[in-house]
Structures are given as C-alpha cells and as structure tokens.
Amino acid sequence: MSDQPDRQRPTRFLVELERPSDGWGELQAVTARARAAADQLTAEGLSVRFLRAIFVPEDGSCCFLYEAGSSEAVGEAGRRAQLAVARIDESVRVAQDQEVPS
C-alpha cells in the first residue's frame, strides 16, 4: 500500500452543443472562445482544460471535451464562452485492453 495520498485525477466531460441556426460556419471562433474561457478559469484558480472539439458533419452535431474537477466548472466555462450547451456528461476514457464500465 502506498504512503502517498490518493490524488484525484480530473474528470473528463463531454459537452454537447446545440446547433446554431446559421450552422457551424463559425466553429473555429466558437472553439477559440471555449478554449479562452477555460484558460481564464484556470488562471483564476479553477482548473478547467479544453481538450478538443468533435464535429460530426453527417448529423451536424458538435461536442467539446473538457477536463475539470466538476461539471459545474465546465458549465461556467461554457457560460463564459457563450456556448449553447445542450448537456454536459461525464465521459470515460477506455484503453484498448480495458473493459467498458457499466
């Protein structure tokens, strides 16, 4: 057993965005705002990392992947970036040799 305290790893959250009425033509600008808002929160002492944007052109959906201590922190990043957030869900990263949690 380790003498080291158990350090909580940040959780990953998937943020589903509502499709803008004029489409995703400004996706790069929206992504830049999301990244800047996460950086601003981190500078203020609330650790939020914007990891990536996932755009699915076949159905016009877009999700952002964040790493943070809570969904509330991710929600605040979304508010600051003026994102049209449909939902925020905790996500799980699964390695090749790892079973998917149920």
N, C-alpha and C positions, 0 to 999 in steps of 0.2 A: 504494500500500500504506500502511496506517495505522501510525503510530508508537505507537498505543495498544495495550496488551496485550489479548489476546483474553479477554474476561471470560466465564466460563462462566455461562450462564443456568441457573437452577434447572430441574430436570426435573419434569414432571407425572406423577403416579402415580395410577392408579385402584385403589381398594381395594374388593374385593367382600366383602360381609359375609354371614355365614351367617344364615339366617332364624331368629329366636328362636322357641322352641317356643310361646310365647304370642303370636306375631305382632309387628307393628310398631307397636303402640299407644303405645310409649314412644320413638318415633323422634326426637321433638324433644329428649328428655332425652339420648339416645344421641349425637345431633348436637352438643349443648352440651358433653358430655364430650369428644368428639373435638376440638372447637374449643379447649377449655380446655387439653387436653394438648399440642396443637400450640403454643399460646401459651406454655405453661410451658417447653417445649423451646427455643423461640426466646429466651425470657428467660435461659435457661441457656447460650446461645451456639450452639445447634444450630438453624439456620434451617429451620423447617417451617411451612408455611402450609396451613391448612384452607381450601379454596376453596368447596366446595359438596357437598350431598348430592343424589343422584339416586335417586329411588324410582320403580319401575315396578310399579304396582299390578296390572297384568294377570298378571304371573307372580310377584309378591311378592318381587322382588329389590331390593336396595339397594346402591348403591356410593357411596363418598366419593371426592372428587377433592382431591388434595393437591399442593403444590409443595414440593420439597425437593432436597437435594443427593444423596440416595441412598435406595434402597428400605429400607435398614436404619433410617434416621432415621424414615421413615414407619411402619415396623414398631414402633419404640419408641413413637411417638405412639399407635399402636393398642393396645399393651400397657398404657400408662399410662391410656388411656381405657377399658380393659377391653372392647375390641371383640372380637367373634367373627369374626376375619378369615379368610376362605376363601382369598384370594390377593391379591397385590399385583403389578400390572403397570405398566410404563412406558407412558404414553399420549402420543399425538402430536396436537397441535392443527393442524388443516388449515384454511388460509384458503380463501375461495371460489375464488380463481384459482390455487391451488396443487395439484399432483398429490400423491396419497397415496403416501408412501414404501412400498417393497416390502420 
